[in-house]
Amino acid sequence: MPEEEILPLRRALLAWYRQNRRDLPWRKDHDAYRVWVSEIMLQQTRVAAVLEHYRLFLEAFPSIEVLAADEESQVLARWSGLGYYRRARLLHKAARTVMRELGGNIPENAAGLRRLEGVGRYTAAAIASIACGEAVAVVDGNVERVLARLDGRPREGEAVWQRAQELLDPRHAGDWNQAMMELGAMVCTPRAPQCLACPVHEWCRAPGADTSRAQEERKRVRMARALVTNAGRVYLAQREAGASKMAGMWELPELASGAERDGEVLCTLRHSITDTDYEVHIVALPLRLLKAAEKRGGRWVDVANLAKLPLTGLTRKALRRQGLLA
C-alpha cells in the first residue's frame, strides 16, 4: 500500500472504531493494571466468556497490591472456569515482581513489560499502547487476517509485525491497535466477512479472501468422573504440584474404565481443552465404593467451601450441573 494511502486509511478506521466499538469494561479507562488483567484473560478465550470473570476478579483484586498480597490458591479459585491456569499463576507471580522489585510501578513501555512473567510480545504491546500511549503495534490473529486482506497477501513472522508497525497511527496507538482487532473480530471475520460494511474496504486488495490455516484434527476422549457425597461434603482429588496441566487444581477423581457401571450416570458433559474434545460421564458413586475413586491427595470438602478452592473447569461445570455450586 503506497504511503499516501495510509493517512486516509488511518482516519477512516479510527473514525469507525470510535463510533462502533463495543462497550467493554476494560475500555472505560487506561489503567495499566486493568488493561493487563483483561489482556491475560482474553488470551485464547472469547470476549463473552471473559466479561463476568473480569468483573469478579477485579472485585476480589482491585489493584496490583491486593493481587500480589493474596495467595496463589485464592487467585486460582477466582480464575476457575476460565481455563489455561498457567496464565493466572504467571499474572500473580508478575504482580509480586512489580511490588517487590519495581516499587509497585507497572512498566510503561513494552520493553519493560516483557521482562515480567507471562507477558509476551503481543501482551506487552497491547498494555503499553492502550494504557501508556506507546507507539508500538500489536499482532494477533485478527490483525494478521486484516493485514493479509488489505495487502492481498499473507505474511509470516517478523514481516507481519513490521507491516503492522508501518500502518500504526503513532498519535493514537492504543485506539489504533484496538480498532484493528475490533475490525477483525466484528467485520473482517474468518468466514462471511462483512466487506460492504468495512470502513477500509476501498483500500482492501483481497476482500473476503480465505486466510485460514489448515487445522489439525481434534482428538476425542471419553472418560468418567466420580461424584461421591456424604453429609454435605464432596470428595475431591488434587492434581500434583508438578503436573503439566492445571497443577494443584482440585477435581472430581477419574474412574477407571468400566468402573462407572458401579454407580449411576448423573449426566454427560462435553468439555474441550486446547486440541482435545472430551465426553465425560459424571457418575454418582455409593460411599461404600469410594475406594474406586480414592486418590492420593484426595479429601472431603464441605459444599459451602467448594467455591473457595481452585477447581478445574470440568469439575466446576459438573458441580454446577448437580446444584452443588452456584
Backbone hydrogen bonds in HBPLUS format (Angstrom, degrees):
<---DONOR---> <-ACCEPTOR-->    atom                        ^
c    i                          cat <-CA-CA->   ^        H-A-AA   ^      H-
h    n   atom  resd res      DA  || num        DHA   H-A  angle D-A-AA Bond
n    s   type  num  typ     dist DA aas  dist angle  dist       angle   num
A0005-GLU N   A0002-PRO O   3.04 MM   3  5.59 155.8  2.10 114.9 122.3     1
A0006-ILE N   A0003-GLU O   3.13 MM   3  5.39 149.1  2.23 106.1 115.0     2
A0009-LEU N   A0005-GLU O   3.24 MM   4  6.32 151.7  2.33 143.4 151.7     3
A0010-ARG N   A0006-ILE O   2.90 MM   4  6.15 156.4  1.95 153.7 159.8     4
A0011-ARG N   A0007-LEU O   3.10 MM   4  6.42 162.3  2.13 151.9 156.2     5
A0012-ALA N   A0008-PRO O   2.96 MM   4  6.11 161.8  1.99 147.5 152.2     6
A0013-LEU N   A0009-LEU O   2.98 MM   4  6.16 167.4  1.99 156.0 158.8     7
A0014-LEU N   A0010-ARG O   3.00 MM   4  6.07 169.5  2.01 155.4 158.6     8
A0015-ALA N   A0011-ARG O   3.01 MM   4  6.04 158.3  2.06 145.5 151.8     9
A0016-TRP N   A0012-ALA O   3.09 MM   4  6.25 158.1  2.14 143.9 149.7    10
A0017-TYR N   A0013-LEU O   2.91 MM   4  6.13 162.4  1.94 151.3 156.2    11
A0018-ARG N   A0014-LEU O   2.99 MM   4  6.14 169.5  2.00 153.4 155.4    12
A0019-GLN N   A0016-TRP O   3.20 MM   3  5.32 135.3  2.41  98.3 110.5    13
A0020-ASN N   A0016-TRP O   2.87 MM   4  5.92 142.9  2.01 150.4 161.6    14
A0021-ARG N   A0017-TYR O   2.83 MM   4  5.10 139.1  2.00 152.7 149.4    15
A0024-LEU N   A0022-ARG O   3.07 MM   2  5.74 119.1  2.45 109.4  93.0    16
A0027-ARG N   A0024-LEU O   2.95 MM   3  5.54 161.5  1.98 122.0 127.7    17
A0028-LYS N   A0025-PRO O   3.32 MM   3  5.65 167.3  2.34 112.6 114.2    18
A0035-VAL N   A0031-ASP O   2.98 MM   4  6.22 162.9  2.01 158.3 163.7    19
A0036-TRP N   A0032-ALA O   2.87 MM   4  5.93 157.3  1.92 145.6 152.5    20
A0037-VAL N   A0033-TYR O   2.96 MM   4  6.23 164.9  1.99 152.9 155.7    21
A0038-SER N   A0034-ARG O   3.05 MM   4  6.23 164.9  2.07 147.0 151.2    22
A0039-GLU N   A0035-VAL O   2.93 MM   4  6.15 160.4  1.97 153.0 158.2    23
A0040-ILE N   A0036-TRP O   3.03 MM   4  6.29 157.7  2.08 155.0 160.7    24
A0041-MET N   A0037-VAL O   2.99 MM   4  6.20 163.0  2.02 152.1 157.0    25
A0042-LEU N   A0038-SER O   2.90 MM   4  6.04 149.3  2.00 147.9 156.4    26
A0043-GLN N   A0040-ILE O   3.34 MM   3  5.52 156.3  2.40 102.7 109.6    27
A0045-THR N   A0042-LEU O   3.28 MM   3  4.99 167.3  2.30 115.7 111.9    28
A0049-ALA N   A0046-ARG O   3.09 MM   3  5.41 128.3  2.37 104.1 117.0    29
A0050-VAL N   A0047-VAL O   2.95 MM   3  5.17 141.0  2.11 105.4 117.2    30
A0051-LEU N   A0047-VAL O   3.27 MM   4  6.47 147.7  2.38 161.6 168.5    31
A0054-TYR N   A0050-VAL O   2.77 MM   4  5.83 159.2  1.81 168.8 176.1    32
A0055-ARG N   A0051-LEU O   3.13 MM   4  6.42 160.6  2.17 148.3 152.7    33
A0056-LEU N   A0052-GLU O   3.04 MM   4  6.26 171.1  2.05 155.1 156.8    34
A0057-PHE N   A0053-HIS O   2.84 MM   4  5.89 155.6  1.90 148.1 155.5    35
A0058-LEU N   A0054-TYR O   3.04 MM   4  6.20 162.3  2.07 151.2 154.9    36
A0059-GLU N   A0055-ARG O   3.04 MM   4  6.27 139.3  2.21 141.2 152.9    37
A0060-ALA N   A0056-LEU O   3.10 MM   4  6.36 151.2  2.19 143.8 150.2    38
A0061-PHE N   A0057-PHE O   2.76 MM   4  5.94 153.4  1.83 148.0 156.9    39
A0067-LEU N   A0063-SER O   3.09 MM   4  6.38 164.6  2.12 152.0 156.4    40
A0068-ALA N   A0064-ILE O   2.95 MM   4  6.02 166.5  1.97 147.0 150.5    41
A0069-ALA N   A0065-GLU O   3.13 MM   4  6.22 143.7  2.27 139.8 149.1    42
A0074-GLN N   A0071-GLU O   3.08 MM   3  5.46 128.5  2.36 105.7 117.9    43
A0075-VAL N   A0071-GLU O   3.20 MM   4  6.61 151.8  2.28 148.0 156.3    44
A0076-LEU N   A0072-GLU O   2.87 MM   4  6.15 162.6  1.90 159.6 163.8    45
A0077-ALA N   A0073-SER O   2.98 MM   4  6.13 146.8  2.09 136.4 145.8    46
A0078-ARG N   A0074-GLN O   3.08 MM   4  6.31 153.1  2.16 142.5 148.3    47
A0079-TRP N   A0075-VAL O   2.99 MM   4  6.19 133.3  2.21 138.5 152.1    48
A0080-SER N   A0076-LEU O   2.91 MM   4  5.93 123.8  2.23 140.6 154.0    49
A0082-LEU N   A0079-TRP O   3.03 MM   3  5.94 159.7  2.07 153.9 158.1    50
A0087-ARG N   A0084-TYR O   3.06 MM   3  6.06 156.6  2.12 127.2 131.0    51
A0088-ALA N   A0085-TYR O   3.03 MM   3  5.26 119.1  2.42 101.3 115.0    52
A0089-ARG N   A0085-TYR O   3.12 MM   4  6.52 161.7  2.16 154.5 159.3    53
A0090-LEU N   A0086-ARG O   2.97 MM   4  6.15 164.8  1.99 152.5 155.9    54
A0091-LEU N   A0087-ARG O   2.91 MM   4  6.07 152.6  1.99 146.0 154.3    55
A0092-HIS N   A0088-ALA O   2.98 MM   4  6.14 163.1  2.00 150.4 154.3    56
A0093-LYS N   A0089-ARG O   2.93 MM   4  6.16 156.7  1.98 144.7 151.9    57
A0094-ALA N   A0090-LEU O   2.81 MM   4  5.94 157.4  1.86 146.9 153.0    58
A0095-ALA N   A0091-LEU O   2.93 MM   4  6.14 151.7  2.01 145.0 152.8    59
A0096-ARG N   A0092-HIS O   3.14 MM   4  6.44 152.9  2.22 145.2 151.5    60
A0097-THR N   A0093-LYS O   3.02 MM   4  6.36 145.2  2.15 140.7 151.0    61
A0098-VAL N   A0094-ALA O   2.91 MM   4  6.23 157.9  1.96 153.4 158.2    62
A0099-MET N   A0095-ALA O   3.06 MM   4  6.33 159.5  2.10 146.5 151.7    63
A0100-ARG N   A0096-ARG O   2.82 MM   4  5.87 161.3  1.86 147.8 153.6    64
A0101-GLU N   A0097-THR O   2.76 MM   4  5.56 166.1  1.78 151.0 155.6    65
A0102-LEU N   A0098-VAL O   2.99 MM   4  4.81 139.9  2.15 117.9 128.6    66
A0104-GLY N   A0098-VAL O   2.95 MM   6  5.17 163.4  1.98 132.6 128.7    67
A0105-ASN N   A0102-LEU O   3.09 MM   3  5.56 165.1  2.12 115.7 120.4    68
A0113-LEU N   A0109-ASN O   3.04 MM   4  6.29 161.0  2.08 153.9 159.9    69
A0114-ARG N   A0110-ALA O   2.97 MM   4  6.09 150.0  2.07 148.5 154.9    70
A0115-ARG N   A0112-GLY O   3.19 MM   3  5.56 156.5  2.25 107.2 114.4    71
A0116-LEU N   A0113-LEU O   3.00 MM   3  5.59 164.8  2.03 117.9 122.9    72
A0119-VAL N   A0116-LEU O   3.32 MM   3  5.74 161.2  2.36 133.1 131.1    73
A0124-ALA N   A0120-GLY O   2.94 MM   4  5.97 164.6  1.96 154.7 159.6    74
A0125-ALA N   A0121-ARG O   3.06 MM   4  6.17 160.6  2.10 146.3 151.6    75
A0126-ALA N   A0122-TYR O   2.88 MM   4  6.12 156.5  1.93 154.9 162.1    76
A0127-ILE N   A0123-THR O   3.00 MM   4  6.20 171.9  2.01 156.0 157.1    77
A0128-ALA N   A0124-ALA O   2.95 MM   4  6.00 167.9  1.97 149.9 153.9    78
A0129-SER N   A0125-ALA O   2.96 MM   4  5.91 157.1  2.02 143.0 148.9    79
A0130-ILE N   A0126-ALA O   2.97 MM   4  5.90 167.0  1.99 150.5 154.8    80
A0131-ALA N   A0127-ILE O   2.88 MM   4  5.52 156.4  1.93 143.3 151.2    81
A0132-CYS N   A0128-ALA O   3.13 MM   4  5.02 134.2  2.35 110.3 123.0    82
A0134-GLU N   A0128-ALA O   3.02 MM   6  5.46 163.7  2.05 131.7 127.3    83
A0133-GLY N   A0129-SER O   3.09 MM   4  4.37 134.1  2.31 105.4 112.7    84
A0136-VAL N   A0134-GLU O   2.85 MM   2  5.68 132.2  2.08 109.5  94.5    85
A0144-GLU N   A0140-ASP O   2.92 MM   4  6.07 166.9  1.94 159.8 163.9    86
A0145-ARG N   A0141-GLY O   3.11 MM   4  6.22 153.5  2.18 142.0 148.2    87
A0146-VAL N   A0142-ASN O   3.02 MM   4  6.29 163.0  2.05 152.6 157.1    88
A0147-LEU N   A0143-VAL O   2.93 MM   4  6.13 166.3  1.95 157.0 160.3    89
A0148-ALA N   A0144-GLU O   3.02 MM   4  6.17 154.5  2.09 141.6 148.7    90
A0149-ARG N   A0145-ARG O   3.09 MM   4  6.35 157.3  2.14 151.4 156.2    91
A0150-LEU N   A0146-VAL O   2.90 MM   4  6.05 162.1  1.93 152.3 158.2    92
A0151-ASP N   A0147-LEU O   3.01 MM   4  6.06 167.3  2.02 151.9 154.5    93
A0152-GLY N   A0148-ALA O   2.95 MM   4  5.71 117.6  2.35 128.7 143.2    94
A0153-ARG N   A0148-ALA O   3.05 MM   5  5.00 118.8  2.44 139.4 149.3    95
A0206-ALA N   A0149-ARG O   2.93 MM  57  4.70 135.5  2.13 149.5 152.4    96
A0205-ARG N   A0150-LEU O   3.16 MM  55  5.34 146.2  2.28 107.7 117.8    97
A0160-VAL N   A0157-GLY O   3.15 MM   3  5.83 140.3  2.31 115.9 124.1    98
A0162-GLN N   A0158-GLU O   2.96 MM   4  6.22 157.7  2.01 154.1 160.7    99
A0163-ARG N   A0159-ALA O   3.05 MM   4  6.22 157.3  2.10 142.8 148.3   100
A0164-ALA N   A0160-VAL O   2.96 MM   4  6.19 160.5  2.00 151.5 157.1   101
A0165-GLN N   A0161-TRP O   2.98 MM   4  6.17 150.6  2.07 144.4 152.1   102
A0166-GLU N   A0162-GLN O   3.02 MM   4  6.29 145.4  2.14 142.6 152.0   103
A0167-LEU N   A0163-ARG O   3.19 MM   4  6.50 151.3  2.28 150.2 156.1   104
A0168-LEU N   A0164-ALA O   3.11 MM   4  6.16 133.5  2.33 139.0 151.1   105
A0172-HIS N   A0169-ASP O   3.16 MM   3  5.57 144.6  2.29 111.1 120.5   106
A0176-TRP N   A0172-HIS O   2.85 MM   4  5.96 160.5  1.88 159.1 165.9   107
A0177-ASN N   A0173-ALA O   2.94 MM   4  6.10 169.8  1.95 153.5 155.5   108
A0178-GLN N   A0174-GLY O   3.10 MM   4  6.28 163.6  2.13 148.6 153.3   109
A0179-ALA N   A0175-ASP O   2.77 MM   4  5.90 146.1  1.88 145.0 155.4   110
A0180-MET N   A0176-TRP O   2.93 MM   4  6.24 157.2  1.98 156.3 160.9   111
A0181-MET N   A0177-ASN O   3.14 MM   4  6.38 162.4  2.17 146.8 151.4   112
A0182-GLU N   A0178-GLN O   2.79 MM   4  5.88 155.8  1.85 145.4 153.1   113
A0183-LEU N   A0179-ALA O   2.85 MM   4  5.95 155.8  1.91 146.5 152.8   114
A0184-GLY N   A0180-MET O   3.16 MM   4  6.38 160.3  2.20 143.8 148.4   115
A0185-ALA N   A0181-MET O   2.95 MM   4  6.15 145.5  2.07 143.3 153.3   116
A0186-MET N   A0182-GLU O   2.87 MM   4  5.87 154.3  1.94 152.2 157.5   117
A0187-VAL N   A0183-LEU O   2.89 MM   4  5.24 155.6  1.95 137.5 145.0   118
A0188-CYS N   A0183-LEU O   2.71 MM   5  5.76 158.1  1.75 146.4 152.1   119
A0194-GLN N   A0187-VAL O   2.97 MM   7  5.18 154.1  2.04 141.0 146.0   120
A0197-ALA N   A0194-GLN O   3.00 MM   3  5.52 144.3  2.13 113.0 123.3   121
A0198-CYS N   A0195-CYS O   3.15 MM   3  5.07 161.4  2.18 103.2 108.6   122
A0201-HIS N   A0198-CYS O   3.40 MM   3  5.30 160.6  2.44 112.3 109.3   123
A0203-TRP N   A0200-VAL O   3.08 MM   3  5.67 155.8  2.15 115.8 123.0   124
A0204-CYS N   A0201-HIS O   3.12 MM   3  5.04 158.6  2.17 103.1 109.8   125
A0209-ALA N   A0206-ALA O   3.16 MM   3  5.49 162.5  2.20 133.5 131.5   126
A0219-LYS N   A0275-ASP O   2.93 MM  56  6.30 159.6  1.98 162.4 160.8   127
A0277-ASP N   A0219-LYS O   2.77 MM  58  6.11 166.4  1.78 159.9 162.0   128
A0221-VAL N   A0277-ASP O   2.92 MM  56  6.30 159.4  1.96 157.4 162.5   129
A0279-GLU N   A0221-VAL O   2.84 MM  58  6.28 153.0  1.91 156.9 164.3   130
A0223-MET N   A0279-GLU O   3.02 MM  56  6.44 153.9  2.09 160.0 162.4   131
A0281-HIS N   A0223-MET O   2.93 MM  58  6.37 162.4  1.96 150.6 153.6   132
A0255-LEU N   A0224-ALA O   2.84 MM  31  5.39 171.8  1.85 143.7 144.1   133
A0225-ARG N   A0281-HIS O   2.84 MM  56  6.22 160.5  1.88 162.9 167.1   134
A0283-VAL N   A0225-ARG O   2.83 MM  58  6.03 174.0  1.83 170.5 172.6   135
A0226-ALA N   A0253-PRO O   2.88 MM  27  5.66 166.0  1.90 168.5 171.6   136
A0227-LEU N   A0283-VAL O   2.74 MM  56  5.74 166.3  1.75 153.5 151.5   137
A0285-LEU N   A0227-LEU O   3.21 MM  58  6.04 152.8  2.28 126.5 134.5   138
A0235-TYR N   A0228-VAL O   3.00 MM   7  5.61 155.8  2.06 161.9 167.0   139
A0230-ASN N   A0233-ARG O   2.97 MM   3  5.21 150.7  2.06 135.3 142.2   140
A0233-ARG N   A0230-ASN O   3.02 MM   3  5.21 133.7  2.24 104.2 117.7   141
A0303-VAL N   A0232-GLY O   2.97 MM  71  5.87 166.3  1.99 156.6 153.3   142
A0234-VAL N   A0301-VAL O   2.82 MM  67  5.28 156.5  1.87 143.7 149.2   143
A0301-VAL N   A0234-VAL O   2.84 MM  67  5.28 153.8  1.91 142.2 150.9   144
A0236-LEU N   A0299-ARG O   2.96 MM  63  5.65 170.2  1.97 163.9 161.7   145
A0299-ARG N   A0236-LEU O   2.82 MM  63  5.65 153.0  1.89 160.6 169.5   146
A0237-ALA N   A0251-GLU O   2.86 MM  14  5.45 171.6  1.87 163.5 165.1   147
A0251-GLU N   A0237-ALA O   2.84 MM  14  5.45 154.4  1.91 155.5 164.3   148
A0239-ARG N   A0249-MET O   2.83 MM  10  5.50 170.1  1.84 165.0 166.0   149
A0243-ALA N   A0240-GLU O   3.08 MM   3  5.27 166.8  2.09 114.0 115.4   150
A0249-MET N   A0246-MET O   3.18 MM   3  5.63 162.2  2.21 134.4 134.9   151
A0250-TRP N   A0310-PRO O   2.89 MM  60  6.08 166.7  1.90 154.1 158.6   152
A0312-THR N   A0250-TRP O   3.01 MM  62  6.14 153.6  2.08 168.9 164.6   153
A0259-ALA N   A0256-ALA O   3.01 MM   3  5.55 161.3  2.05 134.4 140.2   154
A0261-ARG N   A0258-GLY O   3.26 MM   3  5.96 164.4  2.28 115.5 120.0   155
A0262-ASP N   A0259-ALA O   3.01 MM   3  5.74 166.3  2.03 120.6 125.1   156
A0263-GLY N   A0260-GLU O   3.19 MM   3  5.61 167.6  2.20 112.8 116.6   157
A0264-GLU N   A0284-ALA O   3.09 MM  20  5.11 156.1  2.15 138.6 140.4   158
A0284-ALA N   A0264-GLU O   2.75 MM  20  5.11 161.3  1.79 157.0 151.8   159
A0266-LEU N   A0282-ILE O   2.74 MM  16  5.63 150.4  1.83 161.3 171.4   160
A0282-ILE N   A0267-CYS O   2.95 MM  15  5.53 174.2  1.96 163.9 165.8   161
A0269-LEU N   A0280-VAL O   2.78 MM  11  5.08 162.6  1.81 150.2 152.8   162
A0280-VAL N   A0269-LEU O   2.87 MM  11  5.08 172.3  1.88 153.6 156.1   163
A0271-HIS N   A0278-TYR O   3.04 MM   7  5.04 160.4  2.08 139.5 143.1   164
A0278-TYR N   A0271-HIS O   2.62 MM   7  5.04 168.2  1.64 166.5 169.4   165
A0273-ILE N   A0276-THR O   2.97 MM   3  5.42 160.1  2.01 157.0 163.3   166
A0276-THR N   A0273-ILE O   2.86 MM   3  5.42 164.6  1.88 141.1 146.3   167
A0289-LEU N   A0286-PRO O   2.86 MM   3  5.45 154.6  1.93 117.4 125.6   168
A0290-LEU N   A0287-LEU O   3.07 MM   3  5.22 155.8  2.13 118.1 116.7   169
A0292-ALA N   A0289-LEU O   2.96 MM   3  5.80 153.2  2.04 124.7 130.7   170
A0293-ALA N   A0290-LEU O   2.72 MM   3  5.40 155.0  1.79 122.8 131.1   171
A0294-GLU N   A0290-LEU O   2.92 MM   4  6.01 130.8  2.17 148.8 161.2   172
A0298-GLY N   A0295-LYS O   2.90 MM   3  5.46 138.2  2.07 148.4 146.2   173
A0305-ASN N   A0302-ASP O   2.85 MM   3  5.33 150.4  1.94 113.7 123.1   174
A0306-LEU N   A0303-VAL O   3.23 MM   3  5.33 165.6  2.25 107.6 112.0   175
A0308-LYS N   A0305-ASN O   3.05 MM   3  5.45 150.1  2.14 111.0 120.0   176
A0309-LEU N   A0306-LEU O   3.10 MM   3  5.62 163.6  2.13 116.3 121.4   177
A0316-ARG N   A0312-THR O   2.95 MM   4  6.22 164.7  1.98 157.9 162.2   178
A0317-LYS N   A0313-GLY O   2.97 MM   4  6.12 156.3  2.02 144.5 151.1   179
A0318-ALA N   A0314-LEU O   2.94 MM   4  6.21 157.4  1.99 149.7 155.6   180
A0319-LEU N   A0315-THR O   2.90 MM   4  6.08 169.0  1.91 158.0 160.3   181
A0320-ARG N   A0316-ARG O   3.00 MM   4  6.11 154.3  2.07 145.7 152.6   182
A0321-ARG N   A0317-LYS O   3.02 MM   4  6.19 154.1  2.09 143.2 150.5   183
A0322-GLN N   A0318-ALA O   3.14 MM   4  6.43 140.9  2.30 142.9 152.8   184
A0324-LEU N   A0319-LEU O   2.84 MM   5  5.11 154.8  1.90 163.8 157.2   185
A0323-GLY N   A0320-ARG O   2.99 MM   3  4.97 162.8  2.02 106.0 110.5   186
